[in-house]
Amino acid sequence: MEKGLTYTSKVKVTQANTALALGSGDMEVFATPALVALMENAAMKAVQPELPEGSTTVGAFIETTHVKPSALGEEVSATAVLENVEGRKLAFKVTASDTKGVVGEATHIRYIVDRERFMSKL
């Protein structure tokens, strides 16, 4: 797998993904848990086409900032870039923005796993 793979995931801020709805706060702004999910989705999709059949990636670590609120109706996008590959370990830099600029950044680690083997451990 090559460094530099990238993907941008987007979501509209709705009542369902606000801090109030998700319980991470008490205001109707884009929730930090929703931001983290969007960032992980971008990283997952950045490498998905390059994975061997029967494989996927799972998140193992994320360190993030959420520095600005995003209002209802705003579109938030997260762009993940694969920065390092060490065997099954994949390291990403993720930047999230809305129409007013950067709202958050993250360092994210995912691991390549075999789907069947992973699920058999449950």
Secondary structure, DSSP 4 states (H G I P E B T S, - for coil): --TT-EEEEEEE--GGGBHHHHTS-SSSBB-HHHHHHHHHHHHHHHHGGGSPTTEEEEEEEEEEEE-S--BTT-EEEEEEEEEEEETTEEEEEEEEEETTEEEEEEEEEEEEEEHHHHHHT-
